[in-house]
Amino acid sequence: TGSSILSALQDLFSITWLNRSKVEKQLQVISVLQWVLSFLMLGVACSVILMYTFCTDCWLVAVLYFTWLVFDWNTPKKAQGFTLALPEHHSLPLLLLPNTVFCSLEGGRRSQWVRNWAVWRYFRDYFPIQLVKTHNLLTTRNYIFGYHPHGIMGLGAFCNFSTEATEVSKKFPGIRPYLATLAGNFRMPVLREYLMSGGICPVNQDTIDYLLSKNGSGNAIIIVVGGAAESLSSMPGKNAVTLRNRKGFVKLALRHGADLVPTYSFGENEVYKQVIFEEGSWGRWVQKKFQKYIGFAPCIFHGRGLFSSDTWGLVPYSKPITTVVGEPITTPKLEHPTQQDIDLYHAMYVEALVKLFDQHKTKFGLPETEVLEVN
């Protein structure tokens, strides 16, 4: 009968929808896991494979890549490279395109194709991650974003500024974001190419000087100010930043006349649980030694398992992360800023960050009494 056919169709639709929903969730988990594994192991794994390839019949491949590596060594530092300017209408294969043009591009080998991968949208939806804009940014100015807190891996910083999953280019038209990370990552084969394709650059003075002085205007350098030291205190329910004695980014902003932009990510500390070692313990001593000599601090942390949220694993917990970009603090251009100048604008920055936190904390589940701890 007509009613039985309709009932069967409804059942079929329900089953299909449920299966699709389950597949979507699994794709989200896989997309996050691949990034976590890349973050933790891609550089070391590719270095080992490259060394091994030298001892095999494919040694020529390793030699060619190593030669390219030597030739291309300073690209992340000076943020120069090449990209393809494609015709408006094109199809694969690229080698058959008669009108393909090579053109110079400042800012490493940023790839809009990589930044727009569908995997990043699954990555975004897993938590989910949101980017909140509070003020417009002028394309005639350069900016240094202070990103807080670091969390364990800076998941919000990566998703919002190294991909287009949260539409950063549409929310801030004409602004080119560069997420700054450890320079050591760019010494590792393949990983360096992966990072540069997302517009990630080394967090060192030479690179930042280059981007803010020789790359025109409309550049936004995102610096996770708290760094490794802040990651050691990352834990669910804690809102604390390591900022009191971090003034180097303010000095850079003053030297180049770049506006300072406070940015806070609500939920960044919620996605992993960490074993916190007390000050003076052997565990904290080891972490500080790593931080001093290598640049990062090893953390003992866990999230959920790949197949179940009830088990432990490397997959972060699916907690919302909302990154709020605050109002720019206009700075003068001072070739040789004094300590008094640096202290003044640093105090203004701290005040603006606390104000930003207080204005938005209740919107994202925090009580009115919650206070941002500035260390």
N, C-alpha and C positions, 0 to 999 in steps of 0.2 A: 504494500500500500504506500501511498504518498507519505504518510506519517513515519512509517518504518524506514523509508529511504532517507527522509530528512534527519531522523534520529541517527542513522548510520553515518551520514555525512558530518553531523555535529561531533560524534565520537571520534571520527577520523581527524577532524580539524583539531580537536582537543589533544589527541595523541601527538599530532605533528607539531603543535605549538609547544607542548611540554618537552618534546625531544629537541626542538630548536632552541628552547630556553636553556636546556642542559648543555647542549653543544656550545652555545654562546659563553656560558659560564666556564666551561673547560678551556675554551680558546683564551679567555681572559687570564685564567690561571697559568696557562702555558706561556702567554705573552709576557707575563711578569717574571716567570721563572727563567725564561731565556735571557732577560735583561740582568737578573741577579747573577746568573752563572757567568755572563759576559763581564759583569762588574768585578766578580771575584776571581775568575780563572782564565778569561780569554787571552790576556797579555802573556801570562806565564805559559799557557798551553801552546800558543803560537810560537813563542820563543824556543820552546823545546822541540816542536815540530820542525822549525827552520834549521836548528842545529842538526837534528837527525837527518834531514833531507840532504845535507852536505855529504853524508856518509852513504848515500844510496845512488842508484843509477839516475835519479832525478836531480843530481847535484847542480845541474845547469839552471834549473828553476830557482834554486836557493841563491845561486850566484847572481842571477839577474835581479832578483828581489833585493838582495843585499846591496847591489850597485845602485838600484833605484833609491834605497834607503839612505845611502850616503849622499846622493845627489839632492834628495828631498829633505834632508835632516832639519833644516832651519825653517821649513814651511810653517809648522805650528807656531814657532817663536815669532816670526815676522808676519804670520797670517797672510801669506800670499799663495796663489795657486791659479789653476785654470778650471774653467767650466765649459760646458757645451751650450752654445746659443742655438737652439733648434728652430726650424721653421714652425710657423703657427700650426700647421696641420702636418702631422708626421705619423709614421707607423714603423714598427721594427722590421728588419734589423737596422740599426743605426748606421752601419757601414755603407748602406745603400743610399743614404741621404745625400743628395747632391749639393744642398745648400747649407750643410752643417758648418758652423763657424766656431772657431776657438776664440774665446775672449778672456781677458784678464779679469780676475775677481779677487777683491780684497776680502780677507776674513777666512783664510784657509780654503779647503775644498768643501764648503757648505753645499749640501745637496738638498734642494727642495723635494726631490723625489724621495730621498731617504726620510726626511723630516715628515713627509706625508704618508708614510707607510701605514697600512691598515692595522698593523700590529700595535701601533701606539694608541690607536683608538680603543682597542681591547684592553691595553695597559691602563688607559685612563678610566675606563668603565669599571674595572675590577674593584677600585677603592670606594667610590670614584674620586677623581681629582678635578678641581675647579680652579680657574684663574679669575680673580675679581679685580676689576679696574676701578679705581676711585678718582683718578685725575688723568687728563690728557697729557701726553708728552710731546713737546715741540721737536720737530725734525731738524731744527736749526741748532739744537743743543746735543751734547753727549752726556751720558749718564753712567753712574756706578750704582748698581742695586746692591744693597746689603741684604743677603738672604738669611733668615733665621726661622727656626733652629736648624742645625745640621741634620739631626736625627742620626740613624745608622748609615743610611746610604744616600740621603738627599733625593728621595724619590720625587717629591713635588718639584724640586728645582729642575731635575732632568725632564720630566714630562712637560712642564710648562714652558721651558725656555730652550730645550734642545729638540723639541718636536713641535708639530703644529696641531697636536691632538686637542689642545684647549684654545686654539686659534689666536695665539699671541700676536701674529702678524696682522690679523684683522682688528684686534682690540687696540693695538698700538701701531697703526699704519705708518710706514716709513721708518720704523725703528728696527734695527738689526740686533738681536740679542746674542751675546756670547757668554755662555756659561764657563766660568774659569774653574779648572780642576788641577790636581797635582801634575807638575811638569814631568815627573817620572813616568806617567802613563803614556807619554808621547815618545818614549824611548823603546816601547815594546812594539814589535811588528804586528801588522794587521789591526791591533787595537787602536793604534794611532789613526789609521784611516777611518775606522768606525767612528771614533770620537770627532774627528774633523768634519765628517759628513753631516753631523748634527749641529755644527757651529760651535763646538766646544774648543776652548783654547787653554794653554798653560797659565796657571795663576802665578806669573812672575812679573817683575817690574818691566822688563824689556818688552814683553808682549803687550802689556796694558798701555805702556807709553806709546807703542807703535799704533795701536788701535785708536787711541785718543788724540794722537797728533798727526798721523799720516793717512788716516782712513776716512777723512771728511767728518761730517756730522751725522747724527741719527744713530750712533752706536750706543749700546747698553751693555756694560760689562757686569755680569752677575757674579758676585763674590760671596761665597758661604763664609762669612766672617769668623764664626766660631771655630771652624775647621775641626781637626782631629780632637782637640781638647774638649770641644763641646759634645762630640759624639760619645765621649766616655760617661757623660751624665745623662744620656738620652734614655728615657724610660716613660712608659705610659702614665699619664696623669701629671706629668711635670712640665711646666712652662718656664724654662730658664735659658738664658743666652750668655755666652762668653763674649763680652764686649767692652768691659770697663777699661782694659789696657790694650785693646785692639784699635790702633789709630793709623796704621799704615794706609788703609784704604782712603781715609780722610785726606791724608797728605797727598796722595795721588790725585784725588779729585780737585784739590786746590791748585796743584801744579798745572793742571790742564783745564781748569775752569769747568769741570764736569759736575753736573748736579747730582746730589746724593739722594737716593730713593730708598726709604725704609720698606722692607718687605717681610711679612710674617706669614708662615704656613701653619695654620691651625690643623692639628692632627698628625703632623710629621713624626712626632714622638710616639704615636700610638700603634704604629704598624709592626713593631718588633719589641720583644721583651729581652732584656739584657741582664747579665750578671754584673752588678756594680761592685767594684772593689773599693774598699775604704782607703782613704789617704793613709799612707804609711805601710800598707800591706804589700806583700811581695808581688801580687797581681798588678797593683797600680804602678809599682816600680818598673815592672817589665813593660807595661803599656807606655809609660812616659819615656823609657829608653828608646822604644821603637819610634815614638812620635818625634823625639829629638834627632835621631840619626837617619831615619828612613822617611819620615814625613807623614806617616799615618800611624794610628794607634789600633792594634788588634783588639777587637771586641768579641766577647763570648755572648752570642745572641741566638735567638731562635724565633721562628714564626710558626706557621702551620704546615702540615704535610701536603704533598701534591694531590692526594686523593681524598683527604679528610681534614676538616678543620679541627678535629679532636686529637690529632697527632702532631708531633713536632717536626719541623722541617725548615727549609730556606725560603719558602713562599711567605711573603708578608701577610699579616692579617688584613682583611678587607675593611679598613676603617677609612672614613672620608678624610681627604686632605684638601683644604681650601687655602689657596695662596692669595693673600691680599696685598696688592701693590699700592703703597701710600703716596702721599703728596711729595713732589720733588722739593728738595732744599737747594735753592739757587746759591752757587758759590762763585766768588771772584776768581780770576786767574792770577795766581801768585807764583812766579817762577821759583822763589825761595821763601815758602811759607815759614813763619816763625812758630815756635812751640805754642805761643799764645794763640796764634791763628788756628792751629790744629786743635788745640783744646777747646776753643770756642765753638767750632763747627762740629766737633765730636760731641760736645754737650748738647748742641741743638739736635743732632742726629738721634742720640739716646732718648731725648725728650719726645721727639717725633715718633720713634718706634714704640715707646710706652703708650703714647696717646693713641696710636693706630691699634695696638693690642686692646686697650680699654674700650675703644669705640666699637669693636667688632666681636669681642669675646662672647657676649651673650647670644649672638646670632648663630654661633657654632657650638652651642651646648655647654659653655662654661658659665659658672655662676658669677654674679655681679661682684662677689668678694674676691674672685681670683686675681692674683697680682703677678705680673711678669717679673721674674727674678733676674736682675742684671748683675752678672759676676765679672 
